[in-house]
């Protein structure tokens, strides 16, 4: 997904490092709620997974970047992008990938940190 030009543009939607951090925190907390629900068999915690995850991501988009999250228009692509971003951040490769995408093909409008 990150390779393609299109409506969901990594870097164009999440330029700010602080927004990346909010996405990472939200996804991490969502995963903690998921694992806690499974381990403790407290199924109500499953309701917290999307709430916690998206609350942080949306706060980043609304208050840090002042834009609309892609989740509203493209929920499945947005989820896929979040999972991909999370993996890149876990491996410490997020900024490297954003720079690579910005430097290739002119597909992304650059405003790099």
C-alpha positions as CSV (number, residue, x, y, z in Angstrom):
1,X,0.0,0.0,0.0
2,X,2.7,2.5,0.9
3,X,4.2,2.1,-2.6
4,X,1.2,3.5,-4.5
5,X,0.2,7.0,-5.3
6,X,-3.5,7.4,-4.5
7,X,-6.0,9.0,-2.1
8,X,-4.2,7.6,0.9
9,X,-0.7,9.0,1.0
10,X,1.6,8.1,3.8
11,X,3.4,11.3,4.7
12,X,0.7,13.5,3.3
13,X,-1.8,12.3,5.9
14,X,0.7,11.9,8.8
15,X,3.5,14.4,8.4
16,X,3.9,15.4,12.0
17,X,6.1,13.3,14.2
18,X,3.8,14.0,17.1
19,X,0.9,12.6,15.1
20,X,3.0,9.4,14.5
21,X,3.5,9.1,18.2
22,X,-0.2,9.5,18.9
23,X,-0.9,6.8,16.3
24,X,1.7,4.5,17.9
25,X,0.3,5.1,21.4
26,X,-3.3,4.5,20.3
27,X,-2.5,1.3,18.4
28,X,-0.4,0.0,21.4
29,X,-3.2,0.7,23.8
30,X,-5.7,-1.0,21.5
31,X,-3.5,-4.1,21.3
32,X,-3.1,-4.1,25.1
33,X,-6.9,-4.0,25.4
34,X,-7.2,-6.8,22.9
35,X,-4.7,-9.1,24.6
36,X,-6.2,-8.3,28.0
37,X,-9.7,-9.2,26.8
38,X,-8.4,-12.5,25.5
39,X,-6.3,-13.4,28.5
40,X,-8.7,-12.3,31.1
41,X,-11.8,-13.3,29.2
42,X,-13.3,-9.9,29.8
43,X,-15.1,-9.5,26.5
44,X,-16.3,-6.0,27.2
45,X,-12.6,-4.9,26.8
46,X,-13.0,-5.7,23.0
47,X,-15.3,-2.6,22.8
48,X,-12.4,-0.5,24.1
49,X,-10.0,-1.6,21.3
50,X,-11.3,0.7,18.5
51,X,-12.2,3.5,20.9
52,X,-8.8,3.7,22.4
53,X,-6.9,3.2,19.1
54,X,-8.9,5.7,17.1
55,X,-9.1,8.3,19.9
56,X,-5.4,8.9,19.8
57,X,-5.1,8.8,16.0
58,X,-8.0,11.1,15.5
59,X,-6.7,13.5,18.1
60,X,-3.5,13.6,16.1
61,X,-5.3,14.4,12.9
62,X,-7.8,16.9,14.3
63,X,-5.5,18.8,16.7
64,X,-1.9,18.3,15.4
65,X,-2.4,18.3,11.7
66,X,-5.8,19.9,11.4
67,X,-7.1,17.5,8.8
68,X,-9.7,14.8,8.5
69,X,-8.7,11.2,9.2
70,X,-8.9,8.8,6.3
71,X,-10.9,6.4,8.5
72,X,-14.1,8.4,7.6
73,X,-13.8,7.8,3.9
74,X,-11.7,4.7,3.6
75,X,-12.0,2.7,6.9
76,X,-10.3,-0.6,5.7
77,X,-7.5,1.2,3.9
78,X,-7.0,3.4,6.9
79,X,-6.8,0.3,9.2
80,X,-4.3,-1.3,6.8
81,X,-2.2,1.9,6.7
82,X,-2.2,2.1,10.6
83,X,-1.0,-1.5,10.8
84,X,1.7,-0.8,8.3
85,X,2.8,2.4,10.0
86,X,2.8,0.6,13.4
87,X,5.1,-2.1,11.9
88,X,7.4,0.6,10.5
89,X,7.5,2.5,13.8
90,X,8.3,-0.7,15.7
91,X,11.2,-1.4,13.5
92,X,12.4,2.2,13.6
93,X,11.9,2.7,9.9
94,X,9.0,5.1,9.7
95,X,10.9,8.3,8.9
96,X,13.2,6.4,6.5
97,X,10.1,5.1,4.6
98,X,8.5,8.6,4.5
99,X,11.7,10.1,3.1
100,X,12.0,7.4,0.5
101,X,8.4,7.9,-0.6
102,X,8.9,11.7,-0.7
103,X,12.0,11.4,-2.8
104,X,10.6,9.0,-5.3
105,X,8.2,9.6,-8.3
106,X,7.0,13.1,-7.1
107,X,3.8,11.3,-5.9
108,X,3.9,12.9,-2.5
109,X,4.0,16.6,-1.8
110,X,6.9,17.0,0.6
111,X,6.8,18.8,3.8
112,X,9.1,16.7,5.8
113,X,10.0,17.1,9.5
